[in-house]
C-alpha cells in the first residue's frame, strides 16, 4: 500500500523452474512494485511469499540474493570509473579474492556467450557490454530465479538475439526467469507463460505464444490499442532543420564527442535516429536544443536561420520544440504543478502567459486543460504536481505541451521510453500527424519497432558519429544492427596525426 493506493491488490504469481514467465502491464499497473517485493526492496502489507515450498520473508536484496534470487534492473547500478571486476566485487563478500573472481568472470562470461574483459573500465564499454556485467554478476551467484526488467531496451538486434539464447540456456538448466518488457513480439518469441496486471490486479494469465501482440496489448490496456495510421505519400518540402558538420567535444570524462554530423530534416517528414544508448544521443539532443551552444552559428540551422549560437528560448521563438529523454527533472520540475511547468517552457512564446512581467495563471490552467483533454493525460486532480503523474501520463503531458505550440521543428528524445502500449500509440500518432501538417520531426529512439512504424528516413548514431539517413524501406534489422555496432564510423584524425576511433 502507498497511502490509500494498493499498488498490488491480491496478486498471485507462480513461477516454475525452467520457465520464462512474462510480467506484463501498463505503466502504473504494479509490475515494479511486485518485483521489488520479490527482490526484497519493498515489503508487502498483506499476503505471503513462498520460496521452494516454504514461506519466507525477504528483508532486503542481500537476503534475496542469498536465497538465489537475482535481478537485472532497467537502469544499471555501475560505477563508470571502476573496472568490470571491481564493480562485480562490490556485490560480493569483502574478502573476495579479485584474481580468482576475474577468472570466474572470464569463465562464466564465455560459457554463457556474454564475453567480458574483467580489467576493462566500465566507462569504455558499450551499453550492451554493461548489461553483460549485471547479468554475469547475477550468474556468479547461481540464481534459481532471475528477474529481467526491460532488458533489450539498450541492445542492438544482434545483442538481443544473444541475450535470448542465454536466457533460454538458463531456463534449460532449471533457472526460472521473470521477464518484464513492453516489446510484445519478443515476449511471444521467448516466454512460456505470462501474468498480466492492470491497476494492481491480475487480469489474465495466458500463453503468449498463442496470442497476438494486439491481443496481449488489449489485455494490458483493457481496450483495443489505437492502430498507427501512417498512410501517407512521402512528399517532403523545404529543409527546416539542418546540421552542418556539427562537432562538439565531450562534456566530461564519460561523455561522447560529436564528430562531423550532417543531417537535413524536411517539412512533412519524420526522420529517426537509431542507436544503442550512450552513443551520443543525449549530446546530440543538447546541441540541437541549445542546452550546449555550438562553436559556430552555421552548424545548426532552424527554419533557415543560423541557430548554433542561439539560446533555447531563441530557438523556441524560431519555431522549434524539444522533448528531452528524462521527463521528470528535465522535461518537468517534479514539485511544480502542470500549469507552472507550462509557464517554464512557454513564457516567451505567443501563448500570452507573460504580460508586463506578470504570469497569466488562468491562461496557463486553460492550456493545461486543453493538453489534458487532447492527449488523454490522466490525473487525480485538475492541476497536480508533475511528480504525481505516472510515467506514461507525464510523458503524454510533456509531449502534448510541445505539440500544443504546433512547432515547425520538433526534436524528441526517446518519445515512448518506458511507456505502455496505449500511451505509446498515441504519442507515435501525434508525431506522424505533426509531420503531416507540414512540420519537420526528428525522433531519437532506441526502439526499432517504433522507428520502423513512424519514420520516413532512418540514420544511426554510434560513438558520436551519424550515418547517412536512409529511406526506411531500404533498411533491415540486420543492416541497422551493423550500423549500431559502428559499421559507418570513420577514423578520427587527432592532433598528433594518429588515427583513433571516437569512444565514449
Protein Blocks (a to p, Z undefined) as FASTA:
>chain_A
ZZjbcfbghiacdddehiacddeddehilmmmmmmmmnopaccfedcddeehiacddfbf
klmmmnopacddfbdcddfkbcfklmmmmmpcfklcfklmmmmmmmmmmmnopacdfkbc
fklpcfklmmmmmmmmmmmnopabdcdehkllmccfklmmmmmmmmmmmmmnopacdddd
fblklmmmmpmbdcddeehiafbdcdfklpcfklmmmmmnopacddddfbdcddddddfb
dcehiacddedjkbccdehiacdddehiacddeddehihpmmmmmmmnopaccfbfklpc
gehiafklpcfklmmmnopacddfblghjlpcfkbcfklmmmmmmmmmmnopagghiacf
klmmmmmmmmmmmnopacfbfbdcfklpcfklmmmmmmmmmmmnopabdcdehklgoiaf
klmmmmmmmmmmmmmnopacddddfblklmmmmpmbdcddeehiacddddfklpcfklmm
mmmnopmpccdddfkopacdddZZ
